[in-house]
Amino acid sequence: MVGLHEGCEATYNWRMRLWILGLVLVVTGCATRQAPTGSVIFVHPDGAGLNHWNAARIYHAGPDGQLEWDQLPGLALYRSHLADNLSATSHGGGTTHAFGIKVPADSYGMNGQQPLVARSGAPHSIMREAQSRGLAVGIVNSGDLNEPGTGCFLASVTSRQASEEIVAQIVASGADVILGGGERWFLPHGVVGRHGAGERTDGRNLVTAAQAAGYTVVYDARELAAAAPRAAKLLGLFAHKATFNDVPEEQGLPHYQAGAPTLAEMTSAALQVVARNHRPFLLVVEEEGTDNLGNINNAAGTLEALRRADAAIGVARRFVRRHPRTLLLTTADSDASGMQVIGTVAKAGVPVPTPYDGRDGTATLPFDAAPDKAGRRLPFAIAWIGPYDTYGAVLVRGEGWNSDQIRGAFDNTDIYRLMYRTLFGIALP
């Protein structure tokens, strides 16, 4: 009986060890298995804080209405501080989004003056890593293509002022889509392009270089719409500088250049290219007018820029509904000049007092809100705290794949983490 008991016990112990080993293998496999992946559309309305979106809603949809931005289910409070500054700069903030590391404020795709290793351990941005893994990538900007909100994803330089080198690196990256303004940085000094004379001092013609690399080059909204369905690679140069006129409204210039595509049109065209053949992709889209026009305190221009940013978000939302394994993510890196709506100083037909802005500039007739539920169009003025990027009240919003992760407090490095998890299925610390 003793031998039988020992034999049963040995069998039991052997089975128990086998069961534990199997459990360990299952748990280990679950811990290391990558999560399902998707594509990312990151829309960056530069400088657009909660106060900007409140103003845009009141003006374009009415105080009881909703923008596309309002309807995004993901919601978190954005923390914008950098390694050495509480207020973000555009290039420091853009670098943090692209690399997932807090950097000094004066950084453009680098750690100040030093090379930067991304949070994943890669020696380059998340867009470059996506490209190396076979994903389609693209950038869209309503400003010059050297703007850091998109440029930091493809270029690394020691100075934000190194516009020639930034644009050269962007073209050399081979990104599938490059759309924006700033034709001046693509042509040698004095060479006349579609929108004006080139300003490069190194003699390089990046338009011909891009064409040789397989890019279809387009210059206006009509050409963009015609090329997008068939172009393998797409370069759009839609203005000499930015596609908007970042000057005070008192100068009387139109807010945006005639003939240039809107941000929504550029986003729609870009999606046609990067999503072709059902490839996963990373597309970064920036409305720069929300920042530049805000920081010169052009209230009417800022409201128009916000409308355009919201329309691009609408394009992305419709894409997500058709392609649910796509994350739409949107935030700013700072709050441009603290834009605020003030109704108490505004009366219909009476100019707003200095220093407030009305629809034609300081001390002009007030804006009229879109109708509320009762059909009233209430007057309002715009106030600014000054020409600065501030910490402000910036929100992260999102919809689609992994957007349930957008909640609570969201550090600027979390933008990278969420994009990385969506693109590659790996949760980074």
C-alpha positions in Angstrom: 0.0 0.0 0.0 2.9 2.3 0.7 4.3 1.8 -2.8 0.9 2.5 -4.3 0.5 5.7 -2.3 4.0 6.9 -3.3 3.2 6.1 -6.9 -0.1 8.1 -6.8 1.6 11.0 -5.1 4.4 11.0 -7.8 1.8 11.0 -10.5 -0.1 13.8 -8.8 3.1 15.9 -8.4 4.0 15.3 -12.1 0.6 16.3 -13.3 0.7 19.4 -11.0 4.1 20.5 -12.3 2.9 20.0 -15.9 -0.3 22.1 -15.2 1.8 24.9 -13.6 4.2 24.8 -16.5 1.3 25.1 -18.9 -0.2 28.0 -16.9 3.1 29.8 -17.0 3.4 29.4 -20.7 -0.1 30.7 -21.2 0.4 33.7 -19.0 3.8 34.5 -20.5 2.4 34.2 -24.0 -0.5 36.6 -23.1 2.0 39.1 -21.6 4.2 39.2 -24.7 1.6 38.8 -27.4 1.1 42.1 -29.3 -2.3 43.6 -29.2 -4.2 44.1 -32.5 -3.0 47.1 -34.5 -4.5 49.9 -36.5 -3.9 53.2 -38.3 -3.6 56.7 -36.8 -4.8 60.1 -38.0 -3.3 62.7 -35.7 -4.9 66.1 -36.2 -3.0 69.0 -34.5 -4.9 72.3 -34.5 -1.8 74.2 -33.2 -2.6 76.6 -30.3 -6.2 75.6 -30.0 -7.2 75.3 -26.3 -10.6 74.7 -24.9 -11.3 78.5 -25.0 -10.7 78.5 -28.8 -13.1 75.7 -29.3 -15.7 77.4 -27.2 -15.4 80.5 -29.4 -15.6 78.4 -32.6 -18.7 76.6 -31.4 -20.5 79.8 -30.5 -19.6 81.5 -33.8 -20.0 78.6 -36.2 -22.6 76.3 -34.6 -24.2 78.5 -31.9 -24.0 78.2 -28.1 -26.4 75.2 -28.2 -24.8 73.6 -31.3 -22.0 71.1 -31.7 -18.8 71.0 -33.7 -17.2 67.9 -35.1 -14.7 68.3 -32.3 -17.5 68.3 -29.7 -18.7 64.9 -30.8 -15.5 63.1 -30.2 -16.0 60.6 -27.3 -12.5 60.4 -26.0 -11.6 63.2 -23.6 -8.6 64.0 -21.4 -6.8 67.0 -20.0 -3.5 67.6 -21.7 -0.3 68.4 -19.8 2.0 70.4 -22.0 5.2 71.1 -19.9 8.6 70.4 -21.4 11.9 69.5 -19.9 12.8 73.1 -19.1 9.6 75.1 -19.6 6.1 75.0 -18.4 4.8 76.5 -21.6 5.4 74.4 -24.7 7.0 75.7 -27.9 5.8 74.4 -31.2 9.1 72.7 -32.0 9.5 71.3 -28.4 5.9 70.1 -28.3 6.1 68.6 -31.8 9.3 66.8 -30.9 7.7 65.4 -27.8 4.7 64.1 -29.8 7.0 62.5 -32.4 9.5 60.9 -30.0 7.6 60.4 -26.7 10.4 62.2 -24.7 10.2 65.5 -22.9 12.8 67.7 -24.5 14.0 71.3 -23.9 11.8 73.9 -25.4 14.4 74.8 -28.1 14.4 71.3 -29.8 13.5 70.3 -33.3 13.5 66.5 -33.6 16.5 66.5 -31.2 17.2 66.7 -27.5 18.2 70.3 -27.7 21.4 70.1 -29.7 21.9 66.3 -29.2 20.5 63.4 -31.1 17.4 62.0 -29.6 16.4 58.4 -28.9 12.6 57.8 -29.0 10.7 56.2 -26.1 10.6 52.9 -28.0 14.4 52.9 -28.2 14.5 53.7 -31.9 16.9 56.4 -33.0 14.2 58.2 -34.9 10.6 59.4 -34.6 7.5 57.3 -34.6 6.8 58.2 -38.2 10.2 57.1 -39.3 9.8 53.8 -37.3 6.4 53.3 -38.9 7.9 53.8 -42.3 10.7 51.3 -41.6 8.0 48.7 -40.7 6.3 49.2 -44.1 3.5 51.5 -43.0 2.4 54.4 -45.2 3.1 57.8 -43.7 2.2 61.4 -44.5 2.1 65.0 -43.3 -0.3 67.8 -44.1 0.1 71.4 -43.0 -1.7 74.6 -43.8 1.5 76.5 -43.0 5.0 76.2 -44.4 6.2 72.6 -44.6 9.0 73.4 -42.2 6.5 74.0 -39.4 7.4 71.7 -36.5 4.0 70.3 -35.7 4.5 68.0 -38.7 8.1 68.6 -39.6 9.5 67.1 -36.3 8.1 63.7 -37.4 10.4 63.6 -40.4 13.3 66.0 -39.7 15.9 66.5 -37.0 18.0 69.7 -36.9 19.8 71.9 -34.3 17.8 75.0 -35.0 14.2 75.7 -35.9 15.4 78.4 -38.3 17.2 75.7 -40.4 14.3 75.8 -42.9 16.3 74.6 -45.9 17.6 71.6 -44.1 14.2 70.7 -42.6 12.5 70.7 -46.0 15.4 68.8 -47.6 15.1 66.0 -44.9 11.3 65.9 -45.4 11.7 65.3 -49.1 14.5 62.8 -48.6 12.4 60.9 -46.1 10.3 59.5 -49.0 7.0 60.0 -47.0 4.0 59.0 -49.2 2.3 62.3 -48.7 3.8 65.8 -48.1 1.2 68.6 -48.4 1.4 72.2 -47.4 2.8 75.7 -48.1 6.3 77.0 -48.3 7.3 76.5 -52.0 10.0 79.1 -51.3 12.1 76.4 -49.5 11.9 74.0 -52.4 13.6 76.2 -55.0 17.0 77.9 -55.4 17.2 81.6 -54.7 15.7 83.6 -57.6 14.1 80.6 -59.4 10.5 81.5 -59.9 8.0 78.8 -59.1 4.2 78.7 -59.2 3.7 81.0 -56.2 6.9 83.1 -56.1 10.7 83.0 -56.1 12.8 80.4 -54.3 14.8 81.2 -51.2 17.2 78.3 -51.0 20.9 79.3 -50.7 22.4 75.9 -51.5 21.3 75.9 -55.1 19.2 72.7 -54.7 15.9 72.3 -56.5 13.8 70.0 -54.3 10.9 70.0 -56.7 12.9 68.3 -59.4 14.4 66.0 -56.8 11.0 65.0 -55.6 9.8 64.4 -59.1 12.8 62.2 -59.8 11.9 60.2 -56.6 8.5 59.5 -57.9 6.4 62.3 -56.5 3.5 63.8 -58.3 3.8 67.6 -57.6 0.6 69.7 -57.4 0.1 73.4 -56.7 -3.6 74.1 -56.1 -6.9 72.6 -55.0 -7.9 71.5 -58.5 -4.6 69.7 -59.2 -4.7 68.0 -55.8 -8.2 66.6 -56.4 -7.2 65.3 -59.8 -3.9 63.7 -58.6 -5.0 62.1 -55.3 -6.8 59.1 -56.7 -3.8 57.9 -58.8 -0.6 59.3 -57.3 1.8 56.8 -55.8 3.5 59.6 -53.9 2.1 63.1 -53.5 3.9 66.5 -52.9 1.6 69.6 -52.7 3.0 73.1 -52.6 0.1 75.4 -52.2 1.6 78.8 -51.4 4.8 80.8 -51.4 4.7 80.8 -47.6 1.7 79.6 -45.6 -1.7 79.1 -47.1 -3.1 81.8 -44.8 -2.1 85.4 -44.3 -0.9 85.8 -40.7 -1.3 89.5 -40.4 -3.7 91.6 -38.3 -7.3 91.8 -39.6 -7.0 95.6 -39.9 -4.8 95.1 -43.0 -7.8 93.8 -44.9 -6.2 90.7 -46.5 -8.2 87.5 -46.9 -7.5 85.0 -44.2 -6.5 82.3 -46.6 -4.9 82.2 -50.1 -7.3 81.8 -53.0 -6.9 78.6 -54.9 -5.1 76.7 -52.0 -6.9 73.6 -50.8 -8.5 73.7 -47.3 -7.1 71.5 -44.6 -10.1 69.2 -45.1 -9.4 68.9 -48.8 -5.8 68.1 -48.1 -6.7 65.6 -45.4 -9.2 63.9 -47.8 -6.5 63.7 -50.6 -3.9 62.4 -48.2 -6.1 59.6 -46.9 -6.7 58.5 -50.5 -3.0 57.9 -50.9 -1.9 56.5 -47.5 -4.9 54.1 -47.1 -4.6 52.7 -50.6 -4.5 48.9 -50.8 -5.6 48.8 -47.2 -2.2 49.5 -45.8 -1.9 50.7 -42.2 -0.7 54.2 -41.9 0.3 57.2 -39.8 -1.0 60.6 -41.0 -0.2 63.8 -39.1 -2.3 66.8 -40.0 -1.8 70.4 -38.7 -3.8 73.5 -39.0 -1.2 76.1 -38.3 -3.5 79.1 -38.8 -5.1 78.5 -35.4 -1.7 79.3 -33.8 -0.2 82.0 -36.1 -3.4 84.0 -36.4 -4.1 83.6 -32.7 -0.7 84.8 -31.7 -1.1 88.0 -33.7 -4.6 88.4 -32.1 -6.5 88.2 -35.4 -9.8 87.1 -34.0 -11.7 86.7 -37.2 -8.9 84.8 -38.8 -8.5 82.5 -35.8 -12.2 81.7 -36.0 -11.9 80.8 -39.7 -8.8 78.6 -38.9 -10.8 76.8 -36.2 -13.6 76.2 -38.7 -11.1 74.7 -41.1 -9.5 72.5 -38.4 -13.0 71.2 -37.4 -13.8 70.4 -41.0 -10.6 68.3 -41.2 -11.7 66.5 -38.1 -15.0 65.8 -39.8 -13.2 64.2 -42.7 -11.2 62.0 -40.3 -14.4 61.1 -38.4 -16.1 59.9 -41.6 -13.0 57.9 -42.5 -13.0 56.2 -39.0 -16.6 55.2 -39.5 -15.7 53.4 -42.7 -12.4 52.0 -41.3 -13.0 51.3 -37.6 -9.5 50.1 -37.0 -8.3 53.7 -37.2 -7.6 56.0 -34.3 -8.4 59.6 -34.7 -6.4 61.6 -32.1 -6.5 65.4 -31.8 -4.9 67.9 -29.5 -2.8 71.1 -29.4 0.6 71.5 -27.7 -0.3 74.9 -26.2 -3.0 77.6 -25.9 -2.3 80.5 -28.3 -2.7 83.9 -26.6 -5.5 82.7 -24.3 -8.4 83.5 -26.6 -11.6 84.3 -24.6 -15.2 85.0 -25.5 -16.8 88.0 -23.6 -20.5 88.8 -24.1 -21.0 91.4 -21.4 -19.0 94.1 -23.3 -20.8 93.6 -26.6 -24.0 95.2 -27.8 -25.5 94.7 -31.3 -24.6 97.6 -33.6 -22.2 99.2 -31.1 -18.4 98.8 -31.5 -16.8 96.8 -28.7 -14.5 98.8 -26.4 -10.7 98.8 -26.7 -8.8 96.4 -26.2 -11.4 93.9 -27.3 -11.7 92.5 -30.8 -14.8 92.6 -33.0 -15.2 91.2 -36.4 -13.0 93.7 -38.2 -10.4 94.1 -35.4 -10.0 96.1 -32.2 -12.9 98.3 -31.2 -15.1 97.3 -34.2 -18.6 95.9 -34.4 -19.0 92.7 -32.3 -19.3 89.2 -33.7 -22.7 87.7 -33.9 -23.0 84.1 -32.6 -24.8 81.6 -34.7 -28.5 81.2 -33.6 -29.2 79.6 -30.3 -32.2 77.3 -29.7 -34.4 80.3 -29.5 -33.1 81.7 -32.8 -31.2 84.6 -31.1 -27.8 85.7 -32.5 -26.1 87.1 -29.4 -23.2 89.5 -29.8 -19.7 88.9 -28.4 -16.2 90.2 -28.3 -12.9 88.4 -28.2 -10.2 89.1 -25.6 -6.5 88.0 -25.6 -4.0 87.8 -22.9 -1.2 88.7 -25.3 0.9 87.3 -28.1 2.1 84.1 -26.3 1.8 80.4 -26.4 0.5 79.6 -22.9 0.0 76.5 -20.8 -3.8 77.0 -20.9 -6.6 74.5 -20.9 -5.8 72.1 -23.7 -7.8 68.9 -24.3 -7.0 65.6 -26.0 -10.0 64.2 -27.9 -10.3 61.1 -30.0 -12.5 58.5 -31.7 -12.1 55.0 -33.1 -9.5 52.4 -32.3 -8.0 52.7 -28.8 -9.8 56.0 -28.2 -11.1 54.5 -24.9 -7.6 55.1 -23.6 -8.1 58.9 -23.8 -9.3 59.7 -20.3 -8.2 61.5 -17.2 -4.9 63.4 -17.4 -2.9 62.9 -20.6 0.8 63.9 -20.6 2.2 65.2 -23.9 4.4 62.0 -24.0 1.2 59.9 -23.9 0.4 61.1 -27.4 3.3 59.0 -28.6 2.4 56.1 -26.4 -1.1 55.9 -27.7 0.0 56.2 -31.3 2.7 53.5 -30.7 0.2 51.1 -29.1 -2.2 51.6 -32.0 0.4 51.2 -34.8 2.5 48.5 -33.3 0.4 46.8 -30.6 2.9 47.5 -27.9 2.2 49.4 -24.6 5.3 51.4 -23.7 6.1 52.4 -20.1 
